[in-house]
């Protein structure tokens, strides 16, 4: 019996490890545009720089939480965008070049509304409209709140400030992301 329990324990832990290692399915902005044409979905953009320590901390901590990874992969197209990239970006028929005065690509400047701090997480709706930049490092609990606020369409009937007052994190403790605790069933 002990061998069976040990084997089951090892199998379960291997499954969790494999899932966690799989991680967020990060894609490029070009790939997101192509996917959006086939199947519209909300987009989360992680705007980072190569020298940003808080960006690396979010990658190592926040973006490795299994529940958070699962929710992002199921509900968003996830884009990694280096704000300081020199290459021209093509987005919705426009060209965005590197802007020396910002030390950033014009796409990042536009989406971040000129508030150039890193990391910044940008939420875009299914039609790439209404970019909402949220600056700074965010641990799992905060990122969970933002992901659910936009992913579950809470923003359509509540303000973020109001939502923050009643939000209770489920993902910090490894619970499943399928149900938002404070959302009435009729909204899902």
N, C-alpha and C positions, 0 to 999 in steps of 0.2 A: 504494500500500500504506500509506503514511504517513497519507493521508486516512482510510482505512478504520479504521486503528488509533486515530487521533485521534477519529473519530466514535464508535467503540466505547467509548473512554475517557470521553468526554463523556456518552454515554448511561448508562453504568454509574454515573458520579458523580451524574447527575441522579436516578437511581433511589434511590441511597443518601440523597441530600439530601431527596427527597420522603418517603422512609420515616422519616427522622429528624424531619422537620417534623411528620409525622402525630402523633407522640407517644403518650403513654399516653392511653387512652380513659377519662378521669376521669368519674365519675358521682356523683350525690348518694346519700345513704343511702336515701332513698325509692326511687330507681331501682334500687338494689342489692336492696332487699327485693322489688320487683316481678320483677326478673330471676331472683332466687333461687327464687321460686315456680315459674317456668317451667323453669329449668335450674340446679340447685344447682352451686355452684362455691365455691372458697375466696375470701375477701375480704381485700384489703389496704387499710388506711385510713391516709392521710397526715393526721395531726392537726397543724394549723399555727395560727399567728396572723398577723395582717397586719404586725406589727412585728418578727417573728422573722427575723433575718439568716441564721441557719443553715438555716431553712426555705427561704429564697430560694436559698441556695447549693445545697441538694439539688435544688430544682426546675431550676436552671440547669445543674447538673453531673450528678449521679447519675441523675435521671429523664429525661435526654436520651440516655443510652447506648443505641444501637440494639438491642443484644442484650437488655438489660434491659427496654426498652420492649416488644420482641416477646414476651419470656417473660411479662411481666405481662399483656399484652393476651390472650395465649393461655390463661393458666392461672388468672387471678384476675379478679374484679370489683374495679376500683380506685376507691376513694372518697376524695375530698378533703373534709376536715371542719375548718371553722374553729372551734376550741375556744371562742372568745369570742362565738360567735353568740348573739344575744338571742332569736331565734325558738324557739318550742317545737318539739322534735323528737319524732316518733312512731316508736317502734321496738319491734317485736314486741308490740304491744298496750299499751305503756307510754308515758307522756308524760314528757319530760325538759325541764326549764326551765333558764333561766340561774340559776346559783348565785353570788350576789355574793361570798360568802366565799372562793370559789375563783377568782372572775373568769372563770368558764368555764361552759359548758353541762353539765348533770348527766350527759348521755350520755358526754361526754369524761371526766368525773371517774370515772364507773363503769368505763368501758373501760380507762382508764389507772390504775385502782386507786388513785386519789388522788395519784399521783406526777406532778404537773403541770409537766412540762418540755417544751420544744418545740425541734425537731420530735419527735414520737413516731410510730412506725409500729406499727400494730396489725394482727395477723394473726388472722383469724377462720376457723374451719372451715366446711364446707359448710352446716351448720345454724345458723350464727351463734354457735356455742358456743365455749367455751374461748378467750376473748380473750387474746392474748399481746401485751402492749405492749413495744416495744423503743425506749427513749428515745435521743435524740441524733441528731446528724448522722452519716450513713454514706456513705462513698464507694462507688463501684461495686462494688469487691471485697467489701466487707462486706455490702452490700445483696444482691448475688448469692448470697452464702452463706445469708442469711436466706430469700430467695425460694425457693431450691432445698431448703433444710431443710424448709420447710413445704409448698411446692408439689409436691415429689416424695415427700412422706410419710416423709421420713427420720426425723422426730420420733417416729414410731411404734415405732422400734427402736433409736434412738441418742439420746444427750443432745446438746444443742447444744455443750457443752464438748468432748465427744469428737469431734464432727463438725468443729469448728474446728481440731483438731490435724492433720487430714489433708486439709483443704479446699485445693484449688488453683483459683485463679480462671482462667476461660477468657474472660470477657467484657471484662476490662480491655484485652485486645488485639484486640477486635472479632471473636472467634470466635463460632460459632453456639451458641445456648443449648439446642439440642434434647437433648443428652446430658450427663448429669452424670458427669464423669470418674471419680469415686471410687465410684459406685454400681454394684453388681453388676447385670447385665442382668435378673435375675429380679425385681428390685424394681420396675422400670418397668412 
